[in-house]
Amino acid sequence: MLPGMKLGWNLRTHTETRMTSWKSPDDPSPGDFYWGSLLYNYPEQYLMLGTKKFIRTGPWNGLHFSGIPDQKPNNIFAYDHVSNKDEIYSIYTLKNDSVITRM
């Protein structure tokens, strides 16, 4: 994810923003894995293998995902979850604009 990128659902258009794997290092067509959110009552993210849940984060409790109990606050980025009538998404932002990110 890039800072400011939304990962979730636009409820008005019923479209999802998610990250999808490449088929192979030489073939950038969509692969079998994707990281995204499913529309449940509690915000949660999944690594999916096709239509099967491969890894789940547990519900968002306002501070972190409950399935990742070792998550700790840090000085580099802030992670948040937004849920309203128009959209449901996770986002992170850099706490300090001088931080250099590398790809």
N, C-alpha and C positions, 0 to 999 in steps of 0.2 A: 504494500500500500504506500501511496505517496501522502505527505501531509496535506490535509484538507480534502482528501478523496472520501466520498461517501460509499459505504458498503452496506447495502440494504435494499429497501423497497420504496418506490414512488407509488403511493396508494391511489392517487388520482388516475394514473395511467396503467396501474398494475404491472409495472416493469421493475425488474431487479437489476441492480448493479452488483456484480460478483467478479471474482478473479478465477480464471480458468487456465488449467495447465496446457502446455503445448503437447502435441502428440509425441514429439521427440525433439532432441536438440537441433535437428536439421529440418523439422517440419512444424511450423508455427500454427498449423490448424488445431482446432480445439481437441484437447486430450480427454481422458476419462475422469480426471479430478477437477473439482472446483471448490472454492471457499466462498461461502455465502450465508445467508440467513433464511430460515424458514419462517413462515407467518404463523407463529404460535402466540399464546397469550403472554408469554414472558420472552423478552429478547434473548436470543441465543444464536450462536454461530456454529457452523458445521463445515468440516471437510468432507465432501461427498465423493464417493466413488460410484459414478453413474447415479442411480437413484437410492443407493444405500449410504447410511451415515457411517463414515469411517472414523471420524473424531468429532466430539462435541465439546463446547466450552462450558456448558452449564449455563443457567440463566444469569442475566446481568442483575446485580443487586444494588446498583447505584454507585459502587466503588470499583468492582471488578467482576469477572465472571466467576460464579461459585464453583465451577468445575476446575478452575485454575487457582487454587488457594494460595499459592506462593507468589502471586502477582504482588509487586510492591511499587509504591509511588517512586518516581524517579525525577531527575532534574532535566531530562532531555525532552520528553514528550508527555502530553496529556491525552488520555484516551477518554472518550465520552460516548454515550448512547443517547440518541434523540428519538422520541416517539410522539407524534401528534397526528391529527386527522389526515394530514397530507402525505406524511412519509415516516418511515421507521428506518433508521440507519445508525451505523457505528462510524466514528470518525476519530482521527487523532491529529493533533496539532503540535508543532514544535513550541516548547516553552521559551526558547531563545533563538531569535532569527539568525544569530551568528553561527549556529550549528551547521556544519557542512555535512550534507548527505552524499553518499557515493552509491553508484549503481554498479 
